Structures are given as C-alpha cells and as structure tokens.
Amino acid sequence: MEIANPISSYIKYNNKEVNILSQFNQSPELMKVWLSLATVPLVGGVLVAHKLAEELSAIGQNSEEIFRGDRLPILNFPDPINEGED
C-alpha cells in the first residue's frame, strides 16, 4: 500500500505535467550533493540571524543606558503645597 504524498512533485508546464523531482529519482547521489550544498547556506543563515539578534539586543540595552534616570538632569518643579503659603 502506497502512502499518498500531500505535496505534489508535479507541475504544469506547457500544458504538460512534469515531475520536478524526476532527476533526483534517477540519481540519489545527485540529490545528496544538492542537499549537502543547500545545508551550508541554511546553517549560515541561522548563524547570521542569531548574531543579528544578539547585536540588536545589545543596541537595545545600550539605548536603555542612555535614557536611564541617573544620567538625566534633575528638574526643579515647584512644590504645590508651599506655593499656597507664600
């Protein structure tokens, strides 16, 4: 009994159904080569995304340091209780 594949490998091209995986079915070695070549950019992309997330987090933490309260000037607001007694 064959299990149905929910993802079809057939596409319509010039009104004909073409199996886009036929070249891989004929040569499993070719599929291994393509898979190994596709792995490098995928892992590289994951590493770049991880480094980018770390850098953006560091930028966010540095911007919080800029706006931290102890580095802002002290503003002298008039005391509303003492204003009425003058």
C-alpha positions in Angstrom: 0.0 0.0 0.0 1.4 3.3 -1.1 1.1 6.4 1.2 -0.2 9.5 -0.6 2.2 12.4 -0.6 0.4 15.6 0.3 3.0 17.7 -1.5 2.9 17.0 -5.2 6.1 17.0 -7.2 4.2 17.6 -10.5 3.8 21.0 -12.0 2.1 22.1 -15.2 4.5 23.3 -17.8 3.3 24.0 -21.4 0.1 22.1 -20.7 2.0 19.0 -19.6 2.5 17.6 -16.1 6.2 17.5 -15.4 7.7 15.7 -12.4 10.2 18.2 -10.9 11.9 15.5 -8.8 12.5 13.1 -11.7 16.2 14.0 -11.9 16.6 13.2 -8.2 14.7 9.9 -8.6 17.1 8.8 -11.2 20.2 9.7 -9.3 20.2 9.6 -5.5 23.8 10.7 -5.4 22.8 13.9 -7.2 20.1 14.5 -4.5 22.8 14.0 -1.8 25.0 16.6 -3.5 22.2 19.2 -3.7 21.2 18.5 -0.2 24.7 19.0 1.1 25.1 22.2 -0.9 21.8 23.5 0.4 22.8 22.8 4.0 25.7 25.3 4.0 23.6 28.5 3.3 20.9 27.3 5.6 23.2 26.9 8.6 25.0 30.1 7.7 21.6 31.9 7.6 20.8 30.6 11.1 24.1 31.7 12.5 23.8 35.2 10.9 20.2 35.5 12.3 21.5 34.5 15.8 24.3 37.1 15.7 22.0 39.8 14.4 19.6 39.1 17.2 22.4 39.4 19.7 23.6 42.7 18.2 20.1 44.2 18.2 19.7 43.2 21.8 23.0 44.9 22.7 21.9 48.0 20.9 18.6 48.0 22.8 20.4 47.6 26.1 22.8 50.5 25.2 19.9 52.7 24.3 18.3 52.0 27.7 21.5 53.2 29.4 21.3 56.5 27.5 17.8 57.1 28.9 18.4 55.8 32.4 17.2 58.2 35.1 20.6 58.9 36.9 22.0 60.4 33.8 19.2 62.8 33.2 19.3 66.3 34.8 17.3 67.0 37.9 14.3 69.2 37.2 13.2 71.6 39.9 9.5 71.5 40.0 7.7 74.0 42.3 6.1 72.3 45.3 2.3 72.9 45.1 1.9 72.7 48.9 4.5 75.5 49.5 3.1 77.8 46.7 -0.1 78.5 48.6 1.7 79.5 51.8 3.8 82.3 50.2 
